[in-house]
Amino acid sequence: MQEEIEGVMEAVRKHHELFENALPLIASENITSNTVRLLLASDLSHRYAEGDVGNRFYQGCKYIDEIEKLTIRYAEELFEVEHVNVKPTSGVNANIAALFALTSPGDKMMALSVHDGGHISHSRYSVPSIRDLKLKNLPFDPQEMNIDRDRMVKEIREYKPELILLGGSLFLFPHPILEAREAADEVDARIVYDASHVLGLIAGKRFQDPLREGADVVTSSTHKTFPGPQGAIILCGNSLSEGIDKAVFPGTVSNHHLHHVAGLAVTLVEMKHFAAKYASQILSNAKALAEGLYEEGFEVLCEHKGFTESHQIAVDVRDYGGGDAVARKLEKANIITNKNMLPFDKTPETPSGIRLGVQELTRIGMKESEMREIASFIKRVVIEEEDENRVKEEVIELRKVFQHVQYCFDGEDAYKFPEAFSF
């Protein structure tokens, strides 16, 4: 039995060692502060609190009520919104709840296809199918890597959907919410904006402001550009709050991962103080990496638009074996990326691109000069086909001085850990 446990512990140790010595460029991940990590290991991870604040099915929840009330308050303040639900346990869960609250079976909806950058939960095989919705894909302009505004308006007027779902997984530029709102009003449609990838940029006021631009509901995971624990959040006005809350609990969530809620509260405070600076550095780093890769000879999408306005970069690597082959080669050099479909791909089995995200490297303090160095590493592995182990040694050397999470309070004396708790 001890050997079985040791096998798990050794795999976890090796995982930690890998990521302490790697350059994580996965666009859908981030790293929390040590304060949040401690909360994730607290007694909250053992407990249930089904129900709502002040009306739980279990006793022993009075401090959990305090935590949830604070989390909601901090989110309302940060995002300047009337109502917040912090119970969803994932971005997909938040999307399910929002669509159940705002639609009926048989209704029509529009969303981006996965092929054009939509998230898998926006596809006919996921949430729309669960709710029995009739899905039509939003028109997409591959040259601009964005929704085609004029065609979108025309098709909304013709299709007359009950719901329009914006946001995406490959998400380089702000989506046309204002234009969608105008057309949606003509056909009495609701707009849901999936901010999972860009919530941290929205918190820092460096992307777009979906609620002020016309979205009825914002759904989002809390662990991509927003550097919190895995989980999700829903933002909306008071007029939709009752339906959203019921769709979350008891509709789609039982117990809502209380340790994650506490971690989210702390991350919201971190972002209240640091989001503007953090988001600005993310955008600067993304552009610096994109420009560096372009200058090194890569086909980085949307050069004519400055490559990106988010944390993401999309690179066409068909000339080097495609996304899967390139991602595997880079992993051998401790550069962690993922393959990604691009709009001209014909099948998901052979993605032609890689998607890069700079938010985690930004969180540990890297800036423009490091982005240019990373672009050089990627060129050496992919274009020059240099031995991955040689590049790996330099990756490890670069990473040595970037081991501490920034844009948080970990280093301040005002609130020391682990003295704060004795577990």
N, C-alpha and C positions, 0 to 999 in steps of 0.2 A: 504493500500500500504506500509506504514511504517513497519508494522508487517512482510510483505513478505520480505522486504529488511533485516530486523533484523534477519530473519531466515537464510538467506545466510551468513550474517556477523558472526552470532553465530557459524555456522558450520565451517567457516574458522578459527575462533578463537580456536575452539576445535581441529581442525586439527593442527594448530601451536602448541598448548599445548601438543598434543600427541607426535609430533616429537621432541619437545624440551626435552621430558622426555623418549624418546625411544632409542633403539639401532637399527638404520636402517642398515640392511644387505642385501638389495636388490642389486643385482649385476649390475643392469642397471640404477641406479640413482646416483646422487651426489648432492652437495650443492654448490652454487656459493658464491663468496665473496659479502660483502655488497656493494662494489663499483658496481659490476655487477647488483645487485638487484636494485640499484637506477637507473641505465640506463634502466632497463626493465620497469620501471615506468615513463620514460621520455616521452616527446612529440613525440619522434620517433615512439612510439607505435600507434600513430594515423595516420601516414602518409603513402603515396604510393611513390614508386620510380621505377615504371616499366621502363625497359630499362637497358642500361649499363652506366657505369661511363662516364659523359660528353655528354650523348645522351639519356636523359630521356624523357618520354612522358609527364611529369609534370614539372612545374616550382617550384622553392623553394627547389631545391635539391642540391644546391652547397655545403652545409655542409655535407649532406649525401654522396656526392661523396668523400669528404675528408675522412669520416669514412670508407667507403668501400675500398678506396685505401690503407689506413693504415692497415686495417684488412688483406687484401690480402698480403701486404708486410710482415707483422709480421708472417703470416702463411708460406710464402715462405722461410723466414729466419729460422723459427723454424724447419720446416720439410725438409729443403734443397731441394726444389723442384722448377721446372721451372714455373709451372702454378697452380693456385688455383682458385676454384669457391666457393664462400661463400653464394650463393643464396638458395641452397636446404633447405627446412624447416623441414626435418626429414631424418633419415637414410634410410627409405624406399624410400622416394622421391629421394635421391641421387642414390640409387640402380636402380630405374626406369630410371633415366636420363642416367646413365652409360650404362645400357643394351640397351637402345634405340639408344645411340650413336654408340655402337660397334657391334650391330647385326642387322639382317634383319628378318622379319617374316619367320618362317620355319627353321631357323638355329638351330643347336644343342648346348646345353650347359651342363655343369656338375657342381654340387654343393652338399654340404652335405644335407642329409635329416634332417627334424626337429627332427625325432627320434634319430638321431646321433649327435644332437647339432647344426644343422643349424638353422639360423633365419627363421621365418615364411615368410619373403620376398624372401627367396631363394627357396621356395617350389612351386610346380606346381600350387597351388591355388592363387599365388600372382604374382610377377613380371614376371616370365617366361610365365604365362598364358596371362597376359596383352600384352606381346610382341609376343605371339604365337610361343614360343620356345619349342623345343623338349628336355625335361629335363631327364638326367640320373644322378642318385645319385653317388657321390664319395664313394669309398669303405672305410669302417671305421673299426678300430681295437678297440673293446671295452675294451680290457685289457690295451692298451696303451692310451685310450681316445684321439685318434688322427687319422687323415687320414692314411690309410695303404699305405705307400710310394710306395712299389713295385707294388702292385695291381693298384694303381692310374696311374702310368706310363704306365703299360700294357694296361689299359682300355682307357687312352687318345689316345694311338696309334691305338687302335682298333676302338674306337667310332668316332674319328676325330671331336671333337667339335669345333665350332667357338669361344666359350668363356668358360673359367673356372672361377668359382666364389669360392674364398676361404674366410676364416673367419667364425665365428659362434656366436651362442648365449650362448651355453655352451662351453667355450673356455679356457681350462686349460693349453695348451701347444702350442708353436709356430707351425704354419702349414708348410708343406714342400714346400715352394715356389721354392727353387732352383731346386728341382727335377721336379716340375710341369713346370717350365720354359723350361727346356731341352726338355721335351716331347712336350710342346706346340709349340716350335719352329719347331719341326718335322712335325706338322700338321697345322701350320700357325694359331694358336689360340691366342686370347688375354687372359690375366689374370687380373681379378678384385679382389681386396682384400678388404673385408668389415672389417674395423678396429674399428667398433663402440664400441666394448667392451674394446679394448686395446689401443686406441689412446693416452691416457695419459701415458701409459707405453712406447709406441713408442716415444713420445715426450721426455721422460726421458732416452731414449736409454737403456731400461731395458727389452725389450721383443724380437722383431725382427725388421728388417729394410726392410719392404716389397718392397719399390721402388728399393733399391739397390740389393735386392735378386731376383728381376725379375718381379714384378707386373707392369703391364702397367698403371693401375689406382687404386687409393685408395679412397674408399668411407667411410664415417664415420659420425655417429652422434657426437655431441659435448658435451654430458652431462652424460657420464658414468665414466670411469677412467679419461677422460678429463673433468675437473670440470667446464664446461661453461654452458651457457643457452641452453635450448632445441633448436635444430636446426641441421644443418649438413654441411659438407664440402666435396669437391672433390679435390684430388691432382693428377696431371698427368704431363707428359712432353709436351713441346710445340707442338709436332707433332699431338697430339690428342686434343689440347685445343679448336680448333674451333668447332669440333663436340660435345665435352662435353658441351661447353657453349651454343650452340644452343639447345641441348637436355634439358638443364635446363631452359633457357629462349629463346624463348617463349614456348619451348616444354612442360615442366611440372610445371613451376612456373610462377605465375603472379607477385604479390607483395611478397617480400622476407623477411618480418618481420624485419624491420630496427633496432628496439630496440635490437633484438637478435644479429644482426651483431655488433652493438656497444659493447654489452656485450662480444661477442666472441673476439673482439679486445683486450679488457682488460684481458681476460683469457689467450690469447696468450702471452701477456707480462708477466703475472704471471708465466706461464709455462716456458717462456724463462729463468727466474731467479730461479725458484724453482722446475722444473719438475724432474730433476735428483734426488734430495733429496726426493721429494714426491713419485716418482715411486719406489725408493729403499725401502722406509718405507712401501709402499703398499705390496711389495713382502715379506718383513720380517713379516709383520702382517698376511698375508695370510698363510704363512708357520706356524707361531706360533699358529694361530687359528686351522689350520688343525691338527697339532701335538697335541694340547690340546684336541681337540675332539676325536682324535684317542686314546689318553691315558685315556680319560674318558669312553671309551668303544664303541664309535661309529665306524661304518664301513665307513671310509672316503676313497673315491676312490683313487687309484694310490699311495698307500703307498710306493711301490717299486721304484717310481720315485720322491719321495719327495712331493707327493700329488698335487703340482701345481707349475706353473711358471708364473701365472697371478694373478689377484686380486680375482679369483674365487676358491671356494671349492665345491665339489660335495659329498653329503652324502647320502648313502643308508639307508633309515629309514623304510624299509618294516616291520621290527620286531616291530615297534611302531605304526603301523596303516597306514603307507604310507605318502607321501609328503603332501597331503592336510590336513590330520588330525594333523600332526606335526606342520605345518605352522600355523594352527588355534590355537593350544595350545600355541605356542610361542607368538603369537600376544597378548594373554591375559596377558602375562607377559611383554608386551611392547618390545618384541624382534621381529622385523619386517623382515620376510623372505618370500620366495615364493616356492611353490611346483615346481618340475621340473621332466620331463621325463628323464630316464636314458636308455642307449642303450638296456638293456634287457627287458624294458617295452613292453607289447604287445598292449596296448591301451592308448591313451592320457587321457582317463577319469580316469585312476587309476595310476597316477605317483608315482613311488616308492622313489623318492628322494627329497631333498631340495638343492637349489643352494644358496650359501652364497657369498657375495662380501664385501670386507673390505675397499673399496676406500672412502666411505663417513665417516666412523669412523676415518680413517687415516686423512682425510681432517680437522676434528675437533680436531686433536692432539693426538688421542689414539695410543698406542704403544704395544709392545709384552706383557707386564704384563697385560694390559687390555684385550688382546685377550685371555689369559689363564683364566682370571676371567669370561669372557663371555662364554667360553667353559664349565666352571663349572655351570653357570646359565642354559645353554641349557641341560646339563645332569640332573640337578635337576628337570627341567620341564618335559623332555621327558622320561628319563630312570627311575628316582626315583619317578616320578609323584607327586612331591611336589605341594602344592597349588600355583597356578600361581600368586595369589595376594601377597603372601609372597615374591616370587622372584621379582615381579614387584617393590616392595618397594626398594629392593636393586639395581635394574636396575636404578630407578630414582635417588637414592643416588649416584651411580657411574657417571651418566650423568651430575650431577650438576656442576662438575668442567670442563666439556667439552662443552662449549657453544659458543666458538668463532672459526671462520674459520681460519685455518693456511695456510701457503704456499701462502700468498698474501700480499698486501700492506695496508690492512684495518687499521692496527695500526700505520702506519707511519704518521708523521706530514707534509710531503711534499705535500700531496694532501688530504685536509680535506673535508669530507662530513658531513652534507648536505649543508655546506656553498658554495660548488662549483656551485650549481644551485639554482634558486628560481623558482619553478614550479607554 
